[in-house]
Structure formats: structure tokens, C-alpha cells
Amino acid sequence: MDKRIIVTAVCSMLGLINASGFARAETVGRYECSVVGAVSQEPIGDKDGHRITGVQYSCSGMEGLVKGAVYSGSSTSEWDGPQGTYLSGGGIIRVAGGLAVTQLTEGTGSAVMKDGKPAGSEASGKGLIKFASGTLAAFSGKADRWEAKPAGFGRFTLEITADGEPGTVGTRLK
């Protein structure tokens, strides 16, 4: 096959992918978060380091579409040593004139060590905006991706991007 035909075909496919938005992720925003209260850690009992962890947190929207928003959330995860899998989570986003309810659908994490001591965890996954109203109504039913990174003792950053895949849940009740 002629090289020009192959190059033309590849460039055409890349152009179609880019035009469809398939390869693009829209940044929604960044939160700065603090753990509220004590992190609960329940040993499962089958082996050392296998535990269920629950955490509640409060976040302030710092950049993007969530700037000025307050996010109150919680998550439950299963940890086997330094590796974690998120089982459930979500929260409520409050902003002037708007409200949204989030649901974590999947996520994984790993412990971060600094100077030989635990410094938090890094995690990422997917979620859904199950309900949104007012100034946030356009997000109702949308999927997102999230990434959390430690930012000091009991603190972390949370970055949210639009997934590009449609959410599988229904929108607001009529």
C-alpha cells in the first residue's frame, strides 16, 4: 500500500477522533480537601493489613467550574496493605444557586510514604453526578473522573475531569 494512503488514513482517523471529543477530557475543577474527624479503620481479620477504611471530608472549590463550591463527602475502601479499592462514596456539592449529589462508582488507591512514614494516599477513579439543580443542573447524569493526591497531614487535593462517556443513571425526577 502506498505510504501516502496510510498517512492520509491515519490523519483522517485522528481528525475524526479529535472532532468527536473522544480523546479530550474537559477539566471541571480542583478542590482542596480536609479530613473531618478520625479515619475509621476496621480490620477484616483474615490477614495482617487487610482492613476497611472510612473517611469523611470537606472540600473547597479552588479552580474551574467548582471554584467557590463546598463539597462534603465520604468514602469507604478496602485496603490490603498499601493497595486500596474504593467500595462506595460520594457527597454533596453546594454552590450559590446550585446543588449536586455525587456517587463514586469505582476507584483504586495506594499509600504514599514520605521519609519512611505514611503521608496519605493517591487515588483515582470514576463517578457520577446523580442529581444536580440550579446552576449545576447541566451536570445531572454526567460521568466524571477523579484523582486525589496528598497535600499534608489530613489534607488532599481532588481534581475532577469530565469523563466523556455518558452517565448510565437517569436525570432528575420530574
Solvent accessible surface area in square Angstrom, and as a share of the most:
residue,aa,sasa,rsa
1,M,187,0.83
2,D,65,0.34
3,K,167,0.71
4,R,186,0.68
5,I,101,0.51
6,I,82,0.42
7,V,89,0.51
8,T,85,0.49
9,A,49,0.38
10,V,67,0.38
11,C,79,0.47
12,S,59,0.38
13,M,115,0.51
14,L,110,0.55
15,G,40,0.38
16,L,128,0.64
17,I,67,0.34
18,N,88,0.45
19,A,83,0.64
20,S,84,0.54
21,G,24,0.23
22,F,167,0.70
23,A,77,0.60
24,R,142,0.52
25,A,65,0.51
26,E,109,0.49
27,T,87,0.51
28,V,15,0.09
29,G,1,0.01
30,R,48,0.18
31,Y,4,0.01
32,E,75,0.34
33,C,4,0.02
34,S,51,0.33
35,V,41,0.23
36,V,76,0.44
37,G,66,0.63
38,A,97,0.75
39,V,64,0.37
40,S,55,0.36
41,Q,99,0.44
42,E,103,0.46
43,P,110,0.69
44,I,75,0.38
45,G,68,0.65
46,D,95,0.49
47,K,109,0.46
48,D,148,0.77
49,G,35,0.34
50,H,23,0.10
51,R,58,0.21
52,I,52,0.27
53,T,16,0.09
54,G,19,0.18
55,V,31,0.18
56,Q,112,0.50
57,Y,26,0.10
58,S,45,0.29
59,C,3,0.02
60,S,56,0.36
61,G,7,0.07
62,M,75,0.33
63,E,88,0.40
64,G,51,0.49
65,L,100,0.50
66,V,9,0.05
67,K,140,0.59
68,G,59,0.57
69,A,2,0.02
70,V,71,0.41
71,Y,15,0.06
72,S,45,0.29
73,G,10,0.09
74,S,48,0.31
75,S,11,0.07
76,T,46,0.27
77,S,5,0.03
78,E,57,0.25
79,W,16,0.06
80,D,65,0.33
81,G,28,0.27
82,P,78,0.49
83,Q,107,0.47
84,G,6,0.05
85,T,67,0.39
86,Y,33,0.13
87,L,97,0.48
88,S,57,0.36
89,G,20,0.19
90,G,15,0.14
91,G,14,0.13
92,I,60,0.31
93,I,17,0.09
94,R,111,0.41
95,V,39,0.22
96,A,95,0.73
97,G,62,0.59
98,G,13,0.12
99,L,67,0.33
100,A,1,0.01
101,V,53,0.30
102,T,21,0.12
103,Q,72,0.32
104,L,28,0.14
105,T,67,0.39
106,E,93,0.42
107,G,7,0.07
108,T,84,0.49
109,G,7,0.07
110,S,37,0.24
111,A,40,0.31
112,V,38,0.22
113,M,113,0.51
114,K,138,0.59
115,D,134,0.70
116,G,66,0.63
117,K,141,0.60
118,P,109,0.68
119,A,35,0.27
120,G,41,0.39
121,S,37,0.24
122,E,78,0.35
123,A,8,0.06
124,S,52,0.34
125,G,15,0.14
126,K,48,0.20
127,G,5,0.04
128,L,16,0.08
129,I,15,0.07
130,K,80,0.34
131,F,71,0.29
132,A,0,0.00
133,S,30,0.20
134,G,52,0.50
135,T,96,0.56
136,L,13,0.07
137,A,38,0.29
138,A,84,0.65
139,F,51,0.21
140,S,14,0.09
141,G,9,0.08
142,K,106,0.45
143,A,14,0.11
144,D,14,0.07
145,R,102,0.37
146,W,26,0.09
147,E,73,0.33
148,A,12,0.10
149,K,95,0.40
150,P,38,0.24
151,A,37,0.29
152,G,39,0.38
153,F,208,0.87
154,G,32,0.31
155,R,127,0.46
156,F,34,0.14
157,T,31,0.18
158,L,14,0.07
159,E,72,0.32
160,I,24,0.12
161,T,37,0.21
162,A,29,0.23
163,D,18,0.09
164,G,68,0.65
165,E,92,0.41
166,P,117,0.74
167,G,20,0.19
168,T,129,0.75
169,V,40,0.23
170,G,59,0.57
171,T,87,0.50
172,R,103,0.38
173,L,175,0.87
174,K,232,0.98
